Amino acid sequence: SQIEEGEQVEEDELLNFAMNLDFEKFMDDMEVRDAITFVQGRVKELEMETSEIESEEKKREDAVKEAVRAERVAEIAVERAESEAKTASTTEGTSSISKQ
């Protein structure tokens, strides 16, 4: 279609421009150099922020895992206590019957 052909021509022109771009010429331009320096600084800031966010997420994930483990330990303790209580009440019932 004409739209696709137009897009292809635009892509070809953009690629041609990029391939023939003289970066050294632009690096001499103070504004371009300042913009590149700014972008590089911003990229470093974002990388640091991302690292901090990932670290916080890891801490939260570890805390959640620890809470789940603690909950499971508590459930096991309750199950054991209930089991021991049943055993104790059964033993008491048996010993009181044998005393009669």
SVG drawing of the C-alpha trace seen along z (x, -y; Angstrom):
<svg xmlns="http://www.w3.org/2000/svg" viewBox="-16 -25 51 75">
<polyline fill="none" stroke="black" stroke-width="0.4" points="0.0,0.0 1.0,-3.6 1.2,-4.1 3.6,-1.2 5.7,-2.5 5.8,-6.0 6.9,-4.5 9.6,-2.4 10.9,-5.5 10.9,-7.4 12.7,-4.6 15.3,-4.4 15.9,-8.1 16.3,-8.0 18.7,-5.0 20.7,-6.8 20.9,-10.0 22.1,-7.9 24.7,-6.0 26.2,-9.1 26.1,-11.2 29.4,-12.7 29.3,-12.4 32.7,-14.2 31.2,-17.3 28.3,-17.2 30.6,-16.5 32.3,-19.8 29.0,-21.6 28.8,-22.6 25.1,-22.3 25.1,-18.8 27.9,-17.9 26.0,-19.4 22.9,-17.5 24.8,-14.2 26.4,-14.8 23.0,-15.6 21.5,-12.4 24.4,-10.3 24.0,-11.7 20.3,-11.1 20.9,-7.5 23.2,-7.0 20.6,-8.5 17.9,-6.2 20.2,-3.2 20.8,-4.0 17.1,-4.5 16.4,-1.2 19.0,0.5 17.5,-1.0 14.0,0.0 15.2,3.5 16.9,3.7 13.8,2.5 11.7,5.0 14.1,7.8 13.9,6.8 10.1,6.8 10.0,10.2 12.4,11.6 10.2,10.1 7.1,11.7 8.9,15.1 9.9,14.8 6.4,13.9 5.0,16.9 7.6,19.2 6.7,17.8 3.0,18.3 3.6,21.9 5.7,22.5 2.8,21.1 0.3,23.3 2.5,26.4 2.8,25.4 -1.0,25.0 -1.5,28.4 0.9,30.0 -0.7,28.4 -4.1,29.5 -2.8,33.0 -1.2,33.1 -4.4,31.8 -6.4,34.5 -3.9,37.1 -3.9,35.8 -7.7,35.7 -7.9,39.2 -5.4,40.4 -7.2,38.7 -10.5,40.2 -8.9,43.7 -7.3,43.4 -10.5,42.1 -12.4,45.0 -9.9,47.6 -10.0,46.0 -13.7,46.7"/>
</svg>
